[in-house]
């Protein structure tokens, strides 16, 4: 019985080493493109939107506090973001009057 257990452990160990080695050889030496690598893009210009606090539930002290930043594709897009944000804030202020009961100022 002891020989069978040792044989099974050795078989599983050798299979694992062989399988892992085969994957490693296949990805490095047998790959026609050479070793695989991950290309990481450089981040674009970033626009800081602001700090936000969100209440996650109606009762209790469950609050999420985070800072939000927006990555843009180019410098031209970065120049356009404050204009778009300003227009939306202005439109929100116009639509929330004392008649509708909005508390946004």
C-alpha positions in Angstrom: 0.0 0.0 0.0 2.9 2.4 0.9 4.4 1.8 -2.6 1.2 2.6 -4.4 0.8 5.9 -2.5 4.4 6.9 -3.2 3.9 5.9 -6.9 0.7 8.1 -7.2 2.4 11.1 -5.5 5.4 10.8 -7.8 3.1 10.4 -10.9 1.1 13.5 -10.0 4.3 15.5 -9.3 6.0 14.5 -12.5 2.8 15.3 -14.5 2.6 18.7 -12.9 6.2 19.5 -13.6 5.9 18.3 -17.2 2.7 20.1 -17.9 4.1 23.4 -16.5 7.4 23.0 -18.3 5.6 22.3 -21.6 3.5 25.5 -21.2 6.7 27.5 -20.4 8.6 26.1 -23.4 5.6 26.6 -25.7 5.3 30.3 -24.7 9.0 31.2 -24.9 11.0 29.0 -27.2 8.4 27.6 -29.7 6.6 30.9 -30.2 7.3 32.3 -33.7 7.0 35.9 -32.5 9.5 35.4 -29.6 8.7 35.8 -26.0 5.2 37.2 -25.3 5.1 40.6 -23.8 2.4 43.0 -22.7 2.4 46.5 -24.2 1.2 49.2 -21.9 -0.1 52.4 -23.3 1.0 55.7 -21.8 -1.9 57.5 -20.0 -3.4 60.5 -21.7 -4.0 63.9 -20.1 -6.0 63.7 -16.9 -8.8 66.1 -15.8 -9.5 66.1 -12.1 -13.3 66.2 -11.7 -13.5 66.6 -7.9 -14.1 64.9 -4.6 -17.4 63.0 -4.1 -19.2 61.7 -1.1 -22.0 59.1 -1.7 -24.4 57.7 0.9 -24.7 54.0 0.2 -27.7 53.3 2.4 -30.6 55.1 3.9 -29.6 54.3 7.5 -26.3 53.9 9.3 -22.9 55.3 8.5 -22.2 53.8 5.1 -20.5 56.5 3.1 -18.1 56.2 0.1 -15.6 59.1 -0.3 -13.6 59.2 -3.5 -11.8 61.4 -6.0 -12.8 61.2 -9.6 -10.4 61.9 -12.5 -11.1 61.6 -16.2 -8.4 60.4 -18.6 -8.8 62.0 -22.0 -7.4 60.9 -25.4 -5.6 64.0 -26.3 -4.7 67.5 -25.2 -7.5 68.9 -27.4 -10.1 66.7 -25.6 -8.7 67.9 -22.3 -9.3 71.5 -23.3 -13.0 70.6 -24.2 -13.8 68.9 -20.8 -14.2 72.1 -18.7 -16.4 73.6 -21.3 -18.8 70.6 -21.3 -18.8 70.3 -17.5 -19.6 74.1 -17.2 -22.5 73.9 -19.7 -24.0 70.9 -17.8 -23.7 72.7 -14.4 -25.3 75.8 -15.9 -28.2 73.8 -17.4 -28.8 72.0 -14.1 -29.0 75.4 -12.3 -31.5 76.6 -14.9 -33.7 73.6 -14.7 -33.7 73.5 -10.9 -35.7 76.6 -9.9 -37.7 77.3 -6.8 -40.9 75.9 -8.6 -39.4 72.5 -9.1 -38.0 72.2 -5.6 -34.4 71.2 -6.5 -31.9 71.9 -3.9 -29.0 72.3 -6.3 -27.5 75.8 -6.4 
